[in-house]
Amino acid sequence: MIRALAIKELRESAGLLALAALGMAWTIARLVGYSFLGSWTGYYGYGEDFFAFLNDDFTTKASIFVGGLAIGLGLKQTAWEHGRCTFYFLLHRPIERWQVVATKLAVGLTLMLGILVVAIVWYGWWAATPGKRSVPFEWTMASSAWMLMLTMPLVYFGAFLSGMRPGQWFGTRLAPLAGAIMWATFCNAVPFWWLTAALAILGYVCVLTAILYYSQSRDY
């Protein structure tokens, strides 16, 4: 049952994943100098002496595309399912409710973090390849991207919780998503990685507790 549910989630998330993948591929292609008009035109908008991850827009673009994927997945797995009345079917299968929710969360996190990790490693590998850059590269320069990966699950969890909660869309229903985005932004602004990690974990605990509460207590 869990395997079937995971396959269903993967199949239904393919469209959102493809859009995010295209967005990240476009971002990296610009940064490495590839023009979609058909020619190599240099390092678009930066010049050959920019430092990868430090003074380019990789993290900004990743927050837009992967953040959009996180919000889309969270709402699709809950509110969209509820709107189609398939949530009732899923939550009344012969498995525990928490297993249904955990499977959805596991698939969503895997897709969201997977595409971000691939993008970071791909771009970092290119920057670290000898002959590609006129400036040095160290993997510590990608710390801002790794911090983004650490805090992005907060946005996904917030969207997931917003889709589960009752209420008006232009009222309190989107409060968890708005709060998660603000908390993730605050975490990324903290200068110490260990403090960012601690604050992000605190956010995980709070939002996941709320998700578990609503999944167990709400009468679907």
GUZAZA-840246 format. One record per residue (C-alpha): residue in one letter; x, y, z; chain. Coordinates in nm, 2 decimals, padded with zeros to 4 digits, always signed. Layout:
N
@res:A, east:X, north:Y, up:Z, chain:A
...
***
This chain:
220
@res:M, east:+00.00, north:+00.00, up:+00.00, chain:A
@res:I, east:+00.28, north:+00.24, up:+00.09, chain:A
@res:R, east:+00.47, north:+00.16, up:-00.23, chain:A
@res:A, east:+00.15, north:+00.22, up:-00.44, chain:A
@res:L, east:+00.10, north:+00.55, up:-00.26, chain:A
@res:A, east:+00.46, north:+00.66, up:-00.32, chain:A
@res:I, east:+00.44, north:+00.57, up:-00.69, chain:A
@res:K, east:+00.11, north:+00.77, up:-00.71, chain:A
@res:E, east:+00.28, north:+01.07, up:-00.55, chain:A
@res:L, east:+00.58, north:+01.05, up:-00.79, chain:A
@res:R, east:+00.35, north:+01.03, up:-01.09, chain:A
@res:E, east:+00.14, north:+01.32, up:-00.99, chain:A
@res:S, east:+00.44, north:+01.54, up:-00.90, chain:A
@res:A, east:+00.62, north:+01.49, up:-01.23, chain:A
@res:G, east:+00.49, north:+01.81, up:-01.39, chain:A
@res:L, east:+00.59, north:+02.03, up:-01.10, chain:A
@res:L, east:+00.93, north:+01.86, up:-01.08, chain:A
@res:A, east:+00.99, north:+01.91, up:-01.46, chain:A
@res:L, east:+00.91, north:+02.29, up:-01.43, chain:A
@res:A, east:+01.15, north:+02.33, up:-01.14, chain:A
@res:A, east:+01.42, north:+02.12, up:-01.32, chain:A
@res:L, east:+01.39, north:+02.34, up:-01.63, chain:A
@res:G, east:+01.42, north:+02.65, up:-01.42, chain:A
@res:M, east:+01.73, north:+02.53, up:-01.25, chain:A
@res:A, east:+01.88, north:+02.41, up:-01.58, chain:A
@res:W, east:+01.82, north:+02.75, up:-01.73, chain:A
@res:T, east:+01.98, north:+02.92, up:-01.43, chain:A
@res:I, east:+02.30, north:+02.71, up:-01.44, chain:A
@res:A, east:+02.32, north:+02.74, up:-01.82, chain:A
@res:R, east:+02.32, north:+03.12, up:-01.79, chain:A
@res:L, east:+02.59, north:+03.10, up:-01.52, chain:A
@res:V, east:+02.82, north:+02.87, up:-01.72, chain:A
@res:G, east:+02.78, north:+03.09, up:-02.03, chain:A
@res:Y, east:+02.55, north:+02.90, up:-02.25, chain:A
@res:S, east:+02.30, north:+03.10, up:-02.46, chain:A
@res:F, east:+01.97, north:+02.93, up:-02.55, chain:A
@res:L, east:+01.99, north:+03.14, up:-02.87, chain:A
@res:G, east:+02.25, north:+02.89, up:-02.99, chain:A
@res:S, east:+02.59, north:+03.03, up:-02.92, chain:A
@res:W, east:+02.84, north:+03.06, up:-02.64, chain:A
@res:T, east:+02.83, north:+03.42, up:-02.53, chain:A
@res:G, east:+03.05, north:+03.43, up:-02.22, chain:A
@res:Y, east:+02.94, north:+03.45, up:-01.86, chain:A
@res:Y, east:+02.60, north:+03.61, up:-01.90, chain:A
@res:G, east:+02.57, north:+03.92, up:-01.69, chain:A
@res:Y, east:+02.88, north:+03.86, up:-01.47, chain:A
@res:G, east:+03.21, north:+03.83, up:-01.66, chain:A
@res:E, east:+03.47, north:+03.56, up:-01.62, chain:A
@res:D, east:+03.60, north:+03.67, up:-01.29, chain:A
@res:F, east:+03.29, north:+03.62, up:-01.07, chain:A
@res:F, east:+03.31, north:+03.37, up:-00.78, chain:A
@res:A, east:+03.06, north:+03.09, up:-00.81, chain:A
@res:F, east:+02.79, north:+03.10, up:-00.54, chain:A
@res:L, east:+02.94, north:+03.41, up:-00.38, chain:A
@res:N, east:+02.85, north:+03.69, up:-00.62, chain:A
@res:D, east:+02.61, north:+03.53, up:-00.87, chain:A
@res:D, east:+02.24, north:+03.47, up:-00.85, chain:A
@res:F, east:+02.24, north:+03.09, up:-00.81, chain:A
@res:T, east:+02.09, north:+03.10, up:-00.46, chain:A
@res:T, east:+01.83, north:+03.36, up:-00.55, chain:A
@res:K, east:+01.71, north:+03.17, up:-00.85, chain:A
@res:A, east:+01.72, north:+02.84, up:-00.65, chain:A
@res:S, east:+01.50, north:+02.99, up:-00.38, chain:A
@res:I, east:+01.25, north:+03.09, up:-00.65, chain:A
@res:F, east:+01.24, north:+02.77, up:-00.85, chain:A
@res:V, east:+01.28, north:+02.52, up:-00.57, chain:A
@res:G, east:+01.07, north:+02.73, up:-00.33, chain:A
@res:G, east:+00.80, north:+02.73, up:-00.59, chain:A
@res:L, east:+00.83, north:+02.35, up:-00.62, chain:A
@res:A, east:+00.81, north:+02.32, up:-00.24, chain:A
@res:I, east:+00.49, north:+02.53, up:-00.22, chain:A
@res:G, east:+00.34, north:+02.35, up:-00.52, chain:A
@res:L, east:+00.41, north:+02.01, up:-00.39, chain:A
@res:G, east:+00.28, north:+02.09, up:-00.04, chain:A
@res:L, east:-00.05, north:+02.23, up:-00.16, chain:A
@res:K, east:-00.09, north:+01.96, up:-00.43, chain:A
@res:Q, east:-00.04, north:+01.68, up:-00.19, chain:A
@res:T, east:-00.31, north:+01.81, up:+00.05, chain:A
@res:A, east:-00.54, north:+02.08, up:-00.07, chain:A
@res:W, east:-00.56, north:+01.95, up:-00.43, chain:A
@res:E, east:-00.62, north:+01.60, up:-00.30, chain:A
@res:H, east:-00.89, north:+01.73, up:-00.07, chain:A
@res:G, east:-01.05, north:+01.93, up:-00.35, chain:A
@res:R, east:-01.07, north:+01.61, up:-00.57, chain:A
@res:C, east:-01.20, north:+01.42, up:-00.26, chain:A
@res:T, east:-00.92, north:+01.17, up:-00.29, chain:A
@res:F, east:-00.79, north:+01.26, up:+00.05, chain:A
@res:Y, east:-01.09, north:+01.08, up:+00.20, chain:A
@res:F, east:-01.00, north:+00.77, up:+00.01, chain:A
@res:L, east:-00.64, north:+00.77, up:+00.10, chain:A
@res:L, east:-00.69, north:+00.83, up:+00.47, chain:A
@res:H, east:-00.94, north:+00.54, up:+00.50, chain:A
@res:R, east:-00.71, north:+00.28, up:+00.35, chain:A
@res:P, east:-00.60, north:-00.01, up:+00.58, chain:A
@res:I, east:-00.29, north:+00.17, up:+00.70, chain:A
@res:E, east:-00.24, north:+00.43, up:+00.97, chain:A
@res:R, east:-00.30, north:+00.80, up:+00.89, chain:A
@res:W, east:+00.05, north:+00.89, up:+00.99, chain:A
@res:Q, east:+00.18, north:+00.64, up:+00.74, chain:A
@res:V, east:-00.01, north:+00.81, up:+00.46, chain:A
@res:V, east:+00.12, north:+01.15, up:+00.57, chain:A
@res:A, east:+00.47, north:+01.03, up:+00.62, chain:A
@res:T, east:+00.48, north:+00.87, up:+00.27, chain:A
@res:K, east:+00.36, north:+01.20, up:+00.11, chain:A
@res:L, east:+00.62, north:+01.40, up:+00.31, chain:A
@res:A, east:+00.90, north:+01.16, up:+00.22, chain:A
@res:V, east:+00.83, north:+01.17, up:-00.15, chain:A
@res:G, east:+00.79, north:+01.55, up:-00.15, chain:A
@res:L, east:+01.11, north:+01.60, up:+00.04, chain:A
@res:T, east:+01.31, north:+01.36, up:-00.18, chain:A
@res:L, east:+01.20, north:+01.54, up:-00.49, chain:A
@res:M, east:+01.25, north:+01.89, up:-00.36, chain:A
@res:L, east:+01.59, north:+01.83, up:-00.20, chain:A
@res:G, east:+01.70, north:+01.60, up:-00.48, chain:A
@res:I, east:+01.67, north:+01.86, up:-00.75, chain:A
@res:L, east:+01.85, north:+02.12, up:-00.53, chain:A
@res:V, east:+02.14, north:+01.89, up:-00.44, chain:A
@res:V, east:+02.18, north:+01.79, up:-00.81, chain:A
@res:A, east:+02.19, north:+02.16, up:-00.91, chain:A
@res:I, east:+02.44, north:+02.26, up:-00.64, chain:A
@res:V, east:+02.67, north:+01.96, up:-00.72, chain:A
@res:W, east:+02.64, north:+02.02, up:-01.10, chain:A
@res:Y, east:+02.73, north:+02.39, up:-01.07, chain:A
@res:G, east:+03.00, north:+02.34, up:-00.81, chain:A
@res:W, east:+03.16, north:+02.06, up:-01.02, chain:A
@res:W, east:+03.17, north:+02.29, up:-01.32, chain:A
@res:A, east:+03.32, north:+02.57, up:-01.12, chain:A
@res:A, east:+03.58, north:+02.34, up:-00.97, chain:A
@res:T, east:+03.69, north:+02.19, up:-01.30, chain:A
@res:P, east:+04.03, north:+02.32, up:-01.41, chain:A
@res:G, east:+04.03, north:+02.55, up:-01.70, chain:A
@res:K, east:+03.67, north:+02.65, up:-01.66, chain:A
@res:R, east:+03.73, north:+02.95, up:-01.44, chain:A
@res:S, east:+03.99, north:+03.22, up:-01.41, chain:A
@res:V, east:+03.93, north:+03.24, up:-01.03, chain:A
@res:P, east:+03.97, north:+02.97, up:-00.76, chain:A
@res:F, east:+03.68, north:+02.77, up:-00.62, chain:A
@res:E, east:+03.64, north:+02.60, up:-00.29, chain:A
@res:W, east:+03.33, north:+02.40, up:-00.19, chain:A
@res:T, east:+03.30, north:+02.62, up:+00.12, chain:A
@res:M, east:+03.19, north:+02.89, up:-00.12, chain:A
@res:A, east:+02.87, north:+02.71, up:-00.17, chain:A
@res:S, east:+02.77, north:+02.74, up:+00.20, chain:A
@res:S, east:+02.48, north:+02.98, up:+00.11, chain:A
@res:A, east:+02.33, north:+02.71, up:-00.12, chain:A
@res:W, east:+02.37, north:+02.44, up:+00.14, chain:A
@res:M, east:+02.19, north:+02.67, up:+00.40, chain:A
@res:L, east:+01.91, north:+02.71, up:+00.15, chain:A
@res:M, east:+01.88, north:+02.34, up:+00.13, chain:A
@res:L, east:+01.86, north:+02.32, up:+00.51, chain:A
@res:T, east:+01.58, north:+02.57, up:+00.54, chain:A
@res:M, east:+01.38, north:+02.49, up:+00.22, chain:A
@res:P, east:+01.19, north:+02.20, up:+00.39, chain:A
@res:L, east:+01.03, north:+02.46, up:+00.62, chain:A
@res:V, east:+00.86, north:+02.61, up:+00.32, chain:A
@res:Y, east:+00.74, north:+02.27, up:+00.20, chain:A
@res:F, east:+00.61, north:+02.17, up:+00.55, chain:A
@res:G, east:+00.43, north:+02.51, up:+00.58, chain:A
@res:A, east:+00.26, north:+02.46, up:+00.24, chain:A
@res:F, east:+00.17, north:+02.10, up:+00.34, chain:A
@res:L, east:+00.01, north:+02.22, up:+00.67, chain:A
@res:S, east:-00.17, north:+02.51, up:+00.50, chain:A
@res:G, east:-00.33, north:+02.26, up:+00.26, chain:A
@res:M, east:-00.44, north:+02.03, up:+00.55, chain:A
@res:R, east:-00.59, north:+02.30, up:+00.77, chain:A
@res:P, east:-00.95, north:+02.42, up:+00.74, chain:A
@res:G, east:-01.03, north:+02.79, up:+00.69, chain:A
@res:Q, east:-01.05, north:+03.06, up:+00.43, chain:A
@res:W, east:-00.76, north:+03.08, up:+00.18, chain:A
@res:F, east:-00.75, north:+03.46, up:+00.22, chain:A
@res:G, east:-00.77, north:+03.43, up:+00.59, chain:A
@res:T, east:-00.59, north:+03.21, up:+00.84, chain:A
@res:R, east:-00.54, north:+02.91, up:+00.62, chain:A
@res:L, east:-00.22, north:+03.03, up:+00.46, chain:A
@res:A, east:-00.07, north:+03.14, up:+00.80, chain:A
@res:P, east:+00.15, north:+02.83, up:+00.84, chain:A
@res:L, east:+00.30, north:+02.89, up:+00.49, chain:A
@res:A, east:+00.36, north:+03.26, up:+00.56, chain:A
@res:G, east:+00.51, north:+03.18, up:+00.89, chain:A
@res:A, east:+00.74, north:+02.91, up:+00.75, chain:A
@res:I, east:+00.87, north:+03.14, up:+00.48, chain:A
@res:M, east:+00.95, north:+03.41, up:+00.73, chain:A
@res:W, east:+01.12, north:+03.16, up:+00.96, chain:A
@res:A, east:+01.32, north:+03.02, up:+00.68, chain:A
@res:T, east:+01.42, north:+03.37, up:+00.57, chain:A
@res:F, east:+01.53, north:+03.45, up:+00.93, chain:A
@res:C, east:+01.73, north:+03.12, up:+00.95, chain:A
@res:N, east:+01.91, north:+03.20, up:+00.63, chain:A
@res:A, east:+02.00, north:+03.55, up:+00.76, chain:A
@res:V, east:+02.18, north:+03.40, up:+01.07, chain:A
@res:P, east:+02.56, north:+03.42, up:+01.01, chain:A
@res:F, east:+02.65, north:+03.09, up:+01.19, chain:A
@res:W, east:+02.56, north:+02.76, up:+01.02, chain:A
@res:W, east:+02.52, north:+02.57, up:+01.34, chain:A
@res:L, east:+02.26, north:+02.83, up:+01.46, chain:A
@res:T, east:+02.09, north:+02.81, up:+01.13, chain:A
@res:A, east:+02.07, north:+02.43, up:+01.16, chain:A
@res:A, east:+01.94, north:+02.45, up:+01.52, chain:A
@res:L, east:+01.67, north:+02.71, up:+01.43, chain:A
@res:A, east:+01.57, north:+02.51, up:+01.12, chain:A
@res:I, east:+01.54, north:+02.19, up:+01.33, chain:A
@res:L, east:+01.32, north:+02.38, up:+01.58, chain:A
@res:G, east:+01.10, north:+02.48, up:+01.29, chain:A
@res:Y, east:+01.08, north:+02.13, up:+01.16, chain:A
@res:V, east:+00.96, north:+02.00, up:+01.50, chain:A
@res:C, east:+00.70, north:+02.27, up:+01.53, chain:A
@res:V, east:+00.55, north:+02.23, up:+01.19, chain:A
@res:L, east:+00.57, north:+01.85, up:+01.18, chain:A
@res:T, east:+00.40, north:+01.83, up:+01.52, chain:A
@res:A, east:+00.11, north:+02.04, up:+01.38, chain:A
@res:I, east:+00.09, north:+01.83, up:+01.07, chain:A
@res:L, east:+00.07, north:+01.51, up:+01.28, chain:A
@res:Y, east:-00.19, north:+01.67, up:+01.50, chain:A
@res:Y, east:-00.42, north:+01.78, up:+01.22, chain:A
@res:S, east:-00.38, north:+01.45, up:+01.04, chain:A
@res:Q, east:-00.49, north:+01.25, up:+01.35, chain:A
@res:S, east:-00.75, north:+01.48, up:+01.49, chain:A
@res:R, east:-00.93, north:+01.63, up:+01.19, chain:A
@res:D, east:-01.25, north:+01.44, up:+01.08, chain:A
@res:Y, east:-01.20, north:+01.37, up:+00.71, chain:A
***
